[in-house]
């Protein structure tokens, strides 16, 4: 019987040893980058990474490891997929002091830093954008995250052909393209050598004989460096190393591509279920050490339409629940006839309070992909990345998480004739002052005109942003391991992948619907107040008008199955979704919107003034595609009925997240548990897209706010991912506390 607390103690000790081991400050990436500054970005980057990984990239293996391992460095500069090439100025200053550089050598060193600065991707360079675009950015209306996007390596192909299979593929297409693409394929060859070099580093540490690790570990490492894996442990090992080298991003369909290895080893007796579970537990420990959102999709169908649920799927859920870490960010694809043992495992994990797994409607997502022209293979093969964004694993660049549009801010701007009271700028179109507008239809028309304007601004910003990233960065690792970049001879940001789209998230649509309905009710239906008067009161943040604010709060809200406000929500949602789906991207494909909020409802809310639904200025917006926090008062069925009216079946979307919260006690009753499962099944059968479930109570969360050290392991579902409650901002903590607890 494994002692999980003892394992955690050992794991924490090993992590402490790793981080406590001094690392020399090094400049291997910096030096190679500058030495090859005239190369094309992907070649320059590959050479810099190779120099870094082969020299100063530290790797760690501990006696308790069943797979290896951990990595660490103290580099002055490097590369990360999120922001591209980076410089750590604090480490740079420390390097100058540690090395006691003379003034002349310090100047040479700082000149190198400037060379990188002059050639790397820089977030939001003002000279790249028009004055109109910049005003939108600073108003937080239509903007970018300036994030490089989540992507999923083609683990399925890597496990099938091995690293040497990629070597052969590169040589083949290098010969086909000849001199015209020599630098491109040279970069991929160097990148592949760098990956192998790291594997050999691990093998060398294991082979030194100083560690009491599994005897086959060195043999397995040497094997996967040159061959496709032929066992479950080898496959896990290769996936982990590639995952770490890819910046610890998303895993894709973890139980799908590992299932053949798992099944073969279990069937042949090479591996028992207990041993397989120990390997997964070890993998999960490694994963937790990264302290990042790492998406992992499980379940669903294979390419032929057969269910892939298995004991491996169950073990992934069980490990997530038993360890109680905030990740992996587990996404479970729900089919209509998903086995009961998977439902039981999922609900047992959810009731533990970690918010995992999140649940997804397999049939709906597949049908949406088919409706937008994707072949049945890829429609069935989808997964998620980042928090909860749609991907075609291993073969796509959807610039996941690059975009962020604030629908509530646009509603505020629309109320003031395109003027932003916070930045004091004319940010949007002139669509009429409050004095000019005489009906609710005119209010809605003005808002939709502003929406169209800002949707286009959003698109224009992203078209510039990704092209500028392509000019500056190589993304060699992702270009190497995402199909069909090798075959096309093109960088991942140059349309090299098989499928290309641009994904963005829209924040505050629920707030906007509630805001618009309150205007309709208070101004035009009951005529309690005029629109100019309401606009001034909102500008003053409800100052001296608490009675009116309470009337606004009493107006119907989305999430309570109220027809009028739900209709407004559906109308403006359709308008936004359709605009983006109809827009072509020059990288290929279309724009894909969604409502995966992450923590954006915090900082988007901080830029948005008071809204007519009773919300105070600069407070958090709705956390999802569901109701505003605490305003779904009619129970889970009403909340789900409202969400089911959204046009998720008519558009290609990242995801529409629906958060639902239950009290802890409700899951102690097996009869109620059965009812909850039935409720979820009905929601999905009627076309619901996604559910993420918090099981916690407000009292415990308030205690955690007051005594965070006593609740360090308390996990909550935020806006598409789970996190430790004490690690998120006070605003987000308060938002989660006021989410409505649902009763069955």
N, C-alpha and C positions, 0 to 999 in steps of 0.2 A: 504494500500500500504506500503510494508516494505521499510524502509530507510536503504539501505545497508551500507552507510557510518556511520550511527549511530550504526548499529550492529557491524561494524568493530571497532569503537571507544570503545564500551563496551567490546568487545572481547579483545582488546589490553590492556585495563585497568585491566581486570581480570587476564590476563597472567602476567602483571606487578606485580599485588598483589601476585600471586602465587610465582613468582621467588623472590619477595622482602620479602617473609615470611621467617624468619630465620629457618634453619634446623640444629638440633644438629648433629654433626659428630658421626656416629655410626659404630659399628664393628660387627653387628649381623651376617652378612654373613661370615665374617672372623672367628668369634668365632666358629660357627657351623661347618664350613669347617674343621678347625683344630681339633675340638673335634671328628670328624668322619673321620679322615684322612685315616684310614685303611679300610673304606668301598670301594666298587667298585665305580668308578667315578659317575655313574648316581645316586646312592643312596646318596653319599656324597654331590653331587650338589643339589639334591632335598631337603635334610635336611637343607642345607645352605640357599636355597631360601625360604623355609618355615619359617625359623627363621627370615629372613629379612622381608618378606612380612607381617608376622603377628605382627611384632614389630615396626620397624622404617620406613617402607614404607609409606610415607605420601600420602594421597588422598585428592583431592579438588573438591568441587562442588560449583557452583555459582548460584545465584538466577535466572539468565537468561538461565541456562542450561535446555535443553529439554531431553537430555540424559547426564549421567555423565560418566566420568569426567576426571580429570587430575591427574597425579601422579608425585611425586618428592622424591628424597632422597639425602642423603649426606654420602654415604657409603664409607668406605675405600677400599672395594673390592666387586666384584659382578660378574655377568655372562651376556654376550651378545653373540648372535648367531654368530656375525661376527668374533670375535676373541677368543671366549671362555671365560674362567675365567680371570678377569682382576684385576689389582691393581692400584690404583691412589696414586702415591707417594707424590704428592702435598698435597692431603687431609690427607695422613698419617702423613706428617710432621706437618701440621696444627693441627692435633689431638694431637700430642705429645706436642705442644706448648700450646694448649687450656687447656689440662688436666694437664699441668705442671707435666708430668710424672717424677718420680725419675729415676736415672740411671738404677736401678734394674728393674723397671716396663717398662722402655723404651726398655731394652734388651729383656724382655719377649715378648713385642709387636713386635719388629723387628724380633724376632725368628719366630713368627707366620707368618709374611709376607714372610719370607724365606721358611717356610713350603709350603705355597701356590705357591711360585715361583718354588719350586722343583717338584711340582706335576701338575701344569697347563700346557696347551699347549703354547709353545713358537714359535713365528714366525721365520721361516727360521733358524733353528739350523744348523750350518755349519756341525756338525758331522754326520748329517743324510744323507748328499749328497756326491756324488763322486766328485773328482776334476773337471771332465768334466762338470758335472751338475752345479757346482758352477761357473765355467767360463761362462757358458751360462747365468746363472742368472745375474751375474754382468755385462755382456755385454748387457743385456736386449734383448736377442734373443728368447730363450724359457725359460719361467719362470712361477711363480705362483703369484697370488694375496695374497695368504695365508688368504683367506677370507672364512668364514664358510658356505657361500652359502645362497642364498635366498630360502625359502621354504614357502609353503602355507598350513596353517592348514586346516583340513577337516571341514570347516564351514558348508557344506551341511549336514554332519552327525551330527555334534554338534547341529545344529538347529532342526534336526529331532528327536534325542533321548535324548537330554539334557545332562547335566553333570552327572546326576544319571545313565543315560544309560552307560556312560563310567565306572562308579563305578561298575556296574553289570558286564560289560565286563571284567574288570580287575579281579574281584573275580572269574569269570568263568575260565579264563585261568590260574590264579594262582593255582587253584585246579587241573587243567589238568597237569601242568608242575611240581607241587609239590616242593620239596626242591631245585631242581636243578636251579630253577629260582626265588626263594623266594626273594632275594635281589632286583632283577629287578622289580618285581611287587610291592614290598614294596615301591620302589622309585616312581612308578607311582601313587600309592595310596597317598603318601605324596604330590606329585606334584598337584594332583587333589584337595586335601584339601587346598593347598596353594591358588589355583585359587578361590575356594569358599570363602576363608578367605578374599580375596580382595573384592569380591562382598559384603560380609557382612560388611566390613569396609565402603564401600560407603553407604550401607543401614543405618548404624548407624549414619553417618553424616546427611543424609537426615531425619532420624527419630528423630533427636534431636530437630526438630521444629524451628531451628534458621534461616532456609532458606525458602524463598517463591518460592519453586520449584513446578512443577506439583504434585498434591496430590497423584497421582498413582505411583510416581517414586519409593518410598520405597517399595510399594507393588510389583511393577514389578521386582525390584532387588531381593527381597526375593523369588519371584516365580521362576526366572530363575536360582537361586542358586540350586534349587532342582528339577526343571521340564523343559521340552522343552518349549521354548517360544510359545505363542499362539497369538501374535499380532505383527504388524510391529515394533512398538516402542520397544517391548521386544527383538525382533530379532536383531534390530540395537544395542540395549544396550549390548547384549551378544557378538556380533561381535566386538564392539569397545573395550570392556574390554579384550577379548582374544587377540585382535590385539596389544594393548598396552603391555600386559604381554609377548607377543611374540617378543618384541623388535621393534614394529611398522614396520613390514616387508610388505608383499604384501597381498592384499585382495582376489585374485582369481576372480571368476566370480560373482561379487557383485550383479548385477541385476538378475542373474539366481537363486541364492539360496534365495534371499529376495523377489523375485516376488510372490511366493504363499502367503506370509504374506501381502504384499502390495495389491494384487488383492482381497484377502478375506476382508480386512479392508475397502477398497474402495467400494466393492460391497455391503457389509453389512451396510455401512453408518457410521461405527465406525470412519472413517478417511476421510477427504476431500482431494482433490489434493493439496489445499493450505496448509493444515496442514502437509501433507506428505512432501511437499517441504520445509517447515520450519524445519522439522526434519533433512532433508538432508543437509540443510544449516548449521544447528548446528553441524552435523557430520563433515562437511567439515571444519568448524572452529576448531574443535578438531584436525582434521587431520593436519591442517596447523601448529598447535602449536608444532608438533613434529619436524619440520624442517628436514625432511629426504625424500628420494625417496620412495614413497609408491605406488606400482603398483596396478592398478585396471582395470580389464578386463570387458567390457560390450558388449552386443550384441551377434550375432551368432545364433547357433542352439541348441536345447535341444537334449537329447539322442536319441529321435525318429526322428530327422531331421526336427523338426518344428522350425520356427523362434521364438526367445524369445523377440524381440524388443517390447517395451511397453512404456507406459507413464513414468514408473520408469526409463527406459533407457534415455528417453528424459530429465527427471528432473536431472539426474546425469550430463548430458552434460551441461544443462542450469546452474546448480549451479557452475560448474567449470568455465564457461564463465563469469557469473555474478560476482563472487567473485574475479576472476582474480588472484588467488593464483598460485603458481608453481606446485601444485598438487591438487588432486591425479594424479599420472602419468597414465592418462587415455588412455586405449587401446581399440579401437573400432573394433570389428570383422565385416568385410564387406562381405555380401553375394550378389549374383548377383541381387536379387530382394529385397534388403533392402528398407524399406518404405521411401518415399520421406521426410516425416517429420523428420526422423532421419538424412538423408543427410542434410537437411536444418539446423537442430540444430548443427550438426557437423561443417558445413562450417561457420555458424555464430560464433561459438566458435573459430575456426581457424583464422578467419579474425580479431579477437580481438587482435591477436599477441602473445597469450600464447603458441602456438604450440601444443595445445591439442584439441581434442584427436589425438593420432597417429592412423593411419589406417592400417588394416591388411587384407590380402586375406584369407578369411575363408576357401574357397574350397581348396586352395593350401596346407595350413597347415594340414587340415584334410586328404587329399590324401597322403601327405608325411608320416603321422603317420600310416595310413593304409598300405602303402607300406613297412613300417618297422615292421609290424606284430602286431600293436596295434588293439585291438577290436574296433568296430565301436563306442561303447559307449564312450570310452576314446578318440578316435580320434575326436569325436564331442565335447567332454567335455574339450578340452585343454584351457589353458589361458597363461598369461605371468606373469613374476615376475621380480623384480629388475627394470632394465631399460626396457628390451624388450625380455627377454629370455623365451623360450618355457617351459611349465610345464604341468603336469597332476595334477590338483589341488587336494590337500588333500591326495594324495596317492603316492607321489613320492619324492625321493631325487635325484636331478640331479646335486648336488654340483654346483649349478648355480653361475657363476662369479668366479669360483676358478682359471681359467686358462687365460693366456695371452701370445700369441706368436706374435712376431714382424717380419712380413714377409719382411719389408723393411730393417731391420737390418740384416736379413739373406742374403738379396741380396747384401748388402755392404760387409759382410763377404765373400760371394762367390767370389766377385770381387778380393779379396786379398788372394786367396788360403786358405780360412778358418781363416785368421788372422784378428783380430779386431784392427783397428788403434787407437781407443779410449782407450781401456784397455791394449793395447800392449801385448795381449795374443793370442796364437793359440787356437781359440775357436771352430772352426769347422773342417771339414775334409780337407785334401789336395786334391783339385779338379782341380788344375792347376793355375799357375800364369797368369797374363795378357799376358806375353810373350809367354806362352805355348798355349794359346787359339787362334785358327786361323779362327773360323767361328762363326756365331751367334748360330748355332745348338749346338756348344760346350759350348757357354755361357749358353744357356738354360739347357743343360744337367748338367753342373756344379751346377747351381742353384737348380735343382730338387734333386740332390744328397745331397746337403746341407739341403734342405727342409726335406727329409726323415730322415736325421740324427737328426735334431732339433725337428721334430714331435715326434720321439721316446724319445728324452730327455724330452720333455714336458710331455709325458705319464709317463715316469719313475718318474719324480718329483711328479706328482699327486698321483701315486700309493703309494708312501712313505708318502706323506703329509696327506692324509685322514686317513691312518692307524694309524699314530702317533696321530692325533686328537682323534681317537677312544680310544686309550690307555689312554688319559689324561682327556677327557671331557665326560659328560653324555648326554647333550642335552635332558634333561628330559621333558621339555615342548613340544618339537617337537616330541619326541618319543611317548608321550602320545596322541597327537592329529593328528598324521599322520598315515593312515592305510597302512599296516597291522602290525605295530610294536607290538601292544598288542597281536594279534593272533600269530605272529611269535616268540614272546618272545625275540625280538632282538632290540638293539639300532638303531636309525636312521642312524648312520654311520657304522653299522654292517650289512647292507643289509636288515634292518627290513621293509622298505617300500615296497609297492606292486611293484613299478617300480623304477629302479635305473639306472642312467647314470652319466657321468661326462661331464659337459659343459665347453667350453672355447671359448675365442674370439681371432680372428686373426686380427691384426692391420696392415695397410699399404699395403694391396694387390694391391690397385689401384696405389699407388706410385711405387710399384715394376713393375707393368705392364708398366707404363709410362717410368720408368727407363730402362727397358729392351728394349722397342721399340726405345728409343732414342739411345741406344747403337747400335741397329741394323741399324738405319738410319744413324747416324753420322760416325760409324766405318766401317760397312760392306757394306752398300748400296752406300753412297756418298763418303766414304773413306776420309772425311774431316780431320780425326784424327785417330791415332792408338789407340788400346785399352790400351797399357802401358802408353801412353801419357795422355789419358783421366783419367785413374786411378790415376795418379799423380796429375792431376788438381783437381779432386774431393777430394783427400786427403788434398789439400791446400785450399779447400772450394772456388774454382773458383777464387782464387787470381790472379789478372791481366789477367783474361780471360772472361771479361764480354761479349765480342762479341760472344764467343762460348756458353756462358750460354744463351744468347738470341736466338741463333740457336736451342739450346736444348729446350727452352720454346716453340719455334715455331713448334716443332715436334708434330704430332698428339697425342692427349691425350684421355684416356678413359672418356666416358661421352659425346662424340660428334658424336656418331654413325659412327665411323671410323673403318672399318673392321679389319685392321691389328692389331692395338693396342687392340681392343676389343677381338680379337681372342687370343692374348697373355694373356689378363686378364682372359678369360674363361678357358684357358688351365691350368694356374697355380692355379686358384681357384679350378678347378676340382681335381687337384693333391692333394691339401691340404685337401679338404673336404673328398675325398675318403680315404686318409690315416687314418684320425681319425675315420670315420664311420666304417672302417674295423678293428679297434682296439678294443679288448675286455677289459672291466674294471673288476677288481677283486671284486669290490663292486656289480657288476652285470651290465648288459647292455653294452653299447658302449660309445665311445667318440663322443660328439656332438659339432662341431665347429660352429662358426657364426661370424658375423661382426656387433656386437653391441659395439660401440666404447667407450661409457661413456666419460670420460676425458682422456682416455689412449693415444689418438693421441698427447696429449701434452707431457706427460712424456716419451712415447715411441719415439717421435720425438726428444726429448732432449738427447736421447742416440744414435741417428742415424746420421751418417755423411752425407755429400752432396751426392745427387743422380743425375744420368745423365739426369733426366727430367728437370733440371734447379733449383731444390730446393737447398737452402742453408743448410749447416750442422746445426743440432740440432734445427731445426724449426719444427713446428707441422706437423704431417702426415695427410692424408685424414681423414675426420671426419666420414666417413661411407663407405658403399659399392658403393657409387656413385663416382662422379668425385672429383679430388683434388680441393681445394678451389679456386674459380675464374677461373678454367680452362675448365669449361663446357660453351662453347661460342656459341653453336648452338641452344639454346632454350630447353624448357622442353621436347619436343617430342624426340629430339636427345638424351638427357640424359636418358630418360626412355627406348629408344630403346637399348642403350648400356647396361643398367641394366638388361633388359629382356633377354639378351644373357647369363647371368650367370646361372649356372646349379642348380637353387634352387629347381627344381622339381625332382631332382635325388638323393637328399641327405637329411638326417635328420639334421636340423639346429636349432640353437637358434633363430636367425632371421638375415636377411640381411637388415640393416637399409639404407634407401635411403632418404637423406635430400634434400629438394627442397625449394627454397626461392622466394617469390613473393613480389613486392613492395606494400605498403599499398593502394595506389590509385586504384590498379587493382581490389580490392574487393568492390569498391564503385559502380561498374557497374553491375546490375543484369544480363545482357546478358553475361558478362564475367564470372560471378559467375557460370552460367549455363554451360559455356564452360569448366571451371575448373572441375566441377563435371564430365562432360563427359570425360575429359582427364583422370581423376582418374579411372573412371569406365573402360575405355579401357585398361589402364595399368593393372588393376587387372584381367580383362577378358583374357588378353594375358599372364597372368602368373606372374605378378609382385607380390612380397611378402609383401612389407611394404612401407609406405610413412610417413614421418614426415615433417610438413610444417612450415616454418618460414614466417611470414608476418611482415616485418619491412624494414626500409631503412637505408643505411649506414650512412647518415647524422645524423639521430637520435642517432644511436649507438655511433658515434664519440662524439656527445654532452654528452652522458651518461658517456663516458670515462673521459671527462674533468670535468664534474660536477655530480659525482655519487649521491650526496645527493638529487639532483633534479629528479633523475630517479630511485629511490629505488625500485619502483614497476614494472619496465620494465622487461618483461620475454622473454627469447629466448629459442629455442630448441637447445640443445647442441649435444650430441651423443647418443641419446636413452632416454633422459629425458629432462625436462624443468627446468630452474633455473633462478633466478634473475640475470640479466646481470652484475650488479655491484658486484656480489659475486664470479664470476668466474675469473680465472687468466687472466692477460693481454694478454698472448699468445692465450688463447681461445677467448678472446674478439676480438683480431685482426683477428683470423681465421674466426669467424662468420661474421665480417665486409666484408671480401673479398669473401665470398661465392657469387656465381653469382645470381643476381636477374633475374628471368625468366619472359618473356613476353608471352602473349597469342595472 
